[in-house]
Amino acid sequence: MTETPLVTAVERLVIAVRDLAEAERIYTRILGRSPSWRHEDPGGGTAHVLYRLDNIGLELVTPTGDGPWGLVVSRHLEKQGEGIQVLFLATSDAVAATEQLKGRGLPAVALPEGGAKSGSRIRRWRSVILPPHVTRHLPIIVNEVISAPDVVPLAPLREGVAAGDAISALDHVVVMTPDAEACKKLFGEQLGIRLALDQSKPEWGVRQLFFRVGGVTIEVVEPLDKEKAPKIDAFWGMAFRAASVGAVRDRLAREGADVSDVRVGRKKGTKVATIRKPTCGVPVLLVGPSPETV
């Protein structure tokens, strides 16, 4: 009998921000899309804006009070500044996932069913928390979404933005580490995410691990020069997938964003462009096929 995969997708990335309204303006411009969802959690002490893309949710969160989650976000902003705070991994069964994680040496804790409301829509979920000391201090939550997918609709195109000029999916998220072998065990053996590629690139000065699940790549990067390696693991940047990097880049430039010229990507057959600040502390790349390969 085949065991049900523990992790089925990257459910969402959460970015901690100081000014939610400004962060929403920034990412609405970057994505070319309006938010799918907004809600406030007075008890938890946070406010949220969520964009649902084809393969992931991108959530902006800010502290609004002294609730438990607000304090967690506040501490993150104080210590690390704005940036990616939490990686949510999707599972089809939170109860089964909890037992699987325990069996793989991760002392998981299942939380009671949670929920949030935006207008008349209600999201429901069951979360499994992993203690930070077993995830190399990377905040990772395994999440079973109970509510129907259409409760959070796909982020609609902004007025005046064509589909080809907008972003519809995440390509990859980057984790920086001083110990790729330890991350290989965490993401591959314990979380059960497929390792698609493990390569060392002396010409770039890095070792890279590529874990793939649900159409998203989790890229783990370890600098070969130990003096350049981070002290602890941390979520670093992300790359959005674009059907035409040039079209998205030109639209952003017209709208006043600071964006690089299009250049050849490191992966064969790709073009890339860098979206510079402001990005709420997250290095952001656009990646898509080179016109010659389409």
C-alpha positions in Angstrom: 0.0 0.0 0.0 1.4 3.4 -1.0 1.7 5.9 1.8 -0.1 9.2 1.2 2.5 12.0 0.6 3.0 14.0 3.8 3.4 17.3 1.9 1.4 17.9 -1.3 2.3 21.5 -2.1 3.6 24.8 -0.8 0.4 26.2 0.5 1.6 29.8 1.1 4.5 32.1 1.9 4.0 34.7 4.6 5.9 38.0 4.5 6.1 40.0 7.7 5.7 43.8 7.0 5.5 47.0 9.1 3.0 48.9 7.0 0.3 46.6 5.5 -1.2 49.3 3.3 2.1 50.1 1.7 3.1 46.4 1.3 -0.2 45.8 -0.4 0.5 48.7 -2.9 4.0 47.2 -3.5 2.8 43.6 -4.2 -0.3 44.7 -6.1 2.0 46.5 -8.5 4.5 43.7 -8.7 1.9 41.0 -9.3 -0.4 43.1 -11.5 -3.2 41.7 -9.4 -5.5 42.8 -6.6 -5.7 40.8 -3.3 -7.9 37.8 -3.0 -8.6 38.2 0.7 -8.2 40.6 3.7 -8.9 40.0 7.3 -8.0 41.2 10.8 -7.5 38.9 13.8 -8.0 41.1 16.9 -7.5 38.1 19.2 -4.3 37.0 17.5 -3.1 40.6 17.1 -2.5 40.6 13.3 -3.9 41.9 10.0 -3.6 40.0 6.7 -3.7 40.5 2.9 -3.6 37.4 0.7 -3.0 36.9 -3.0 -3.9 33.5 -4.4 -1.8 32.6 -7.4 -2.0 29.5 -9.5 0.3 27.4 -7.3 0.6 29.2 -4.0 -0.8 31.9 -1.7 1.3 35.0 -1.0 0.3 36.5 2.4 1.3 39.8 3.9 1.0 40.1 7.7 1.5 42.9 10.2 1.1 43.1 14.0 -1.8 45.1 15.3 -1.9 44.3 18.9 -0.6 42.2 21.8 -2.2 38.9 20.7 0.1 35.8 20.5 0.6 36.0 16.7 1.1 39.7 16.8 3.9 39.3 19.3 5.5 36.6 17.1 5.4 38.9 14.0 6.7 41.9 16.1 9.6 39.9 17.3 10.4 38.8 13.8 10.4 42.5 12.6 12.5 43.6 15.5 15.2 40.9 15.0 15.2 40.3 11.2 13.3 43.1 9.7 10.7 42.7 6.9 10.9 39.5 4.8 9.7 36.0 4.5 8.6 34.8 7.9 6.7 31.5 7.5 6.6 28.6 5.0 3.2 26.8 5.0 3.3 23.3 3.5 0.0 21.7 2.4 -1.1 18.3 3.6 -4.3 16.4 2.8 -4.7 15.1 6.4 -3.3 17.0 9.4 -3.9 14.2 11.8 -2.0 11.6 9.7 0.7 14.2 9.0 1.2 14.7 12.7 1.8 11.0 13.2 4.1 10.8 10.2 6.2 13.7 11.3 6.6 12.2 14.8 7.7 8.9 13.2 10.4 10.8 11.3 11.8 12.5 14.4 9.9 15.8 14.2 7.8 16.3 17.4 4.8 17.9 15.7 1.9 19.4 17.5 -1.6 19.5 15.9 -3.6 22.7 16.8 -7.4 22.9 17.0 -9.2 23.8 13.9 -8.8 27.5 13.0 -10.6 30.0 10.8 -10.8 33.5 9.5 -13.5 35.6 7.9 -13.5 38.1 5.1 -16.9 39.5 4.4 -19.2 36.5 4.1 -16.4 34.1 3.2 -14.9 31.8 5.9 -11.6 30.0 5.6 -11.1 26.9 7.7 -7.9 24.9 8.4 -6.0 22.5 10.6 -2.4 23.4 11.4 0.5 21.2 12.5 3.3 23.2 14.3 6.9 22.1 14.3 9.2 23.4 17.1 11.9 25.7 15.7 14.8 23.7 17.1 13.9 20.7 14.9 13.4 22.8 11.7 16.8 24.6 12.0 14.8 27.6 13.2 13.0 27.9 9.9 9.3 28.7 10.7 7.5 25.8 8.9 3.8 25.0 9.4 2.1 22.0 7.8 -1.5 23.0 6.9 -4.7 21.1 5.9 -7.1 23.5 4.3 -10.7 22.4 5.1 -12.7 25.1 3.3 -13.4 24.9 -0.5 -10.7 26.4 -2.8 -13.1 29.0 -4.2 -13.4 30.6 -0.7 -10.2 32.4 -1.6 -10.5 33.1 -5.4 -7.5 33.6 -7.7 -6.2 37.2 -7.3 -7.9 39.2 -10.0 -6.0 41.2 -12.6 -5.7 44.9 -11.8 -7.7 47.2 -14.0 -5.7 47.9 -17.2 -3.3 45.0 -16.8 -3.4 42.2 -19.3 -2.9 38.6 -18.3 0.4 38.4 -20.2 1.7 41.4 -18.2 0.9 39.9 -14.8 2.3 37.2 -12.6 0.3 34.1 -12.0 2.7 31.7 -10.2 5.7 31.3 -7.9 8.7 29.6 -9.4 10.9 29.1 -6.3 11.7 30.2 -2.8 15.3 30.4 -1.6 16.6 29.2 1.8 20.2 30.2 2.7 22.0 27.7 5.0 25.4 26.9 6.5 24.7 23.2 6.3 23.1 21.8 3.1 23.3 18.2 4.4 21.1 19.1 7.4 18.6 20.7 5.1 18.7 17.6 2.9 17.6 15.6 5.9 14.9 18.1 7.0 13.2 18.7 3.6 13.9 15.4 2.0 13.9 12.7 4.6 11.7 14.2 7.3 9.2 16.4 5.4 9.2 14.0 2.4 9.7 16.5 -0.3 11.4 15.2 -3.5 15.0 16.2 -4.0 15.2 16.9 -7.8 18.8 18.1 -7.9 21.9 18.4 -5.7 24.7 20.2 -7.3 27.9 22.1 -6.4 28.8 25.1 -8.6 32.4 26.3 -7.7 32.1 29.0 -10.4 29.2 30.5 -8.5 30.6 29.6 -5.1 27.6 27.6 -3.9 26.0 24.2 -3.4 22.4 24.0 -4.4 19.6 21.6 -3.4 16.3 21.8 -5.4 13.3 20.3 -3.7 10.1 20.2 -5.8 6.5 19.9 -4.8 3.2 21.2 -6.2 4.8 23.1 -9.0 7.1 25.1 -6.6 10.8 24.6 -6.0 12.4 25.1 -2.6 16.0 26.0 -3.4 18.5 25.6 -0.6 21.8 27.4 -1.1 25.0 26.8 0.9 28.0 29.1 0.2 31.1 27.0 -0.4 33.2 29.6 1.4 32.3 29.1 5.0 33.1 32.7 5.8 30.2 33.8 3.5 27.7 31.3 4.9 25.0 32.6 7.2 25.2 31.7 10.9 21.7 30.1 10.8 19.2 29.0 8.2 16.9 31.7 6.9 14.3 32.2 4.2 15.9 34.6 1.7 14.2 35.4 -1.6 11.7 34.3 -4.2 11.2 34.1 -8.0 8.0 34.7 -9.7 7.2 32.8 -13.0 6.3 35.0 -16.0 5.2 33.8 -19.4 7.1 36.8 -20.8 9.7 38.3 -18.5 10.1 41.2 -20.9 6.4 42.0 -20.9 6.2 42.0 -17.0 9.4 43.9 -16.7 8.2 46.6 -19.1 4.9 46.9 -17.3 6.7 47.4 -14.0 9.0 50.0 -15.5 6.1 52.0 -16.9 4.5 51.9 -13.4 7.6 53.3 -11.8 9.2 50.2 -10.3 12.9 49.9 -10.1 13.5 46.8 -12.2 16.6 45.6 -14.1 17.0 44.9 -17.7 16.2 41.4 -18.9 19.2 39.1 -19.0 20.0 35.4 -19.6 19.2 33.2 -16.7 21.5 30.7 -15.1 19.1 27.9 -16.0 19.4 27.0 -19.6 16.6 28.4 -21.8 15.5 31.1 -19.4 15.4 34.9 -19.1 15.4 36.8 -15.8 15.0 40.3 -14.4 15.5 41.6 -10.9 12.8 43.6 -9.1 14.7 46.0 -6.8 13.5 47.7 -3.6 10.9 48.2 -2.3 10.0 44.5 -2.0 9.4 44.4 1.8 12.8 43.0 2.5 12.6 40.1 0.0 15.0 39.7 -3.0 12.6 39.2 -5.9 13.4 37.8 -9.4 11.3 37.3 -12.5 12.0 34.1 -14.4 10.5 32.8 -17.6 11.4 31.0 -20.9 13.7 32.6 -23.4 11.8 33.6 -26.5 14.2 31.4 -28.5 13.0 28.3 -26.6 9.2 28.9 -26.8 
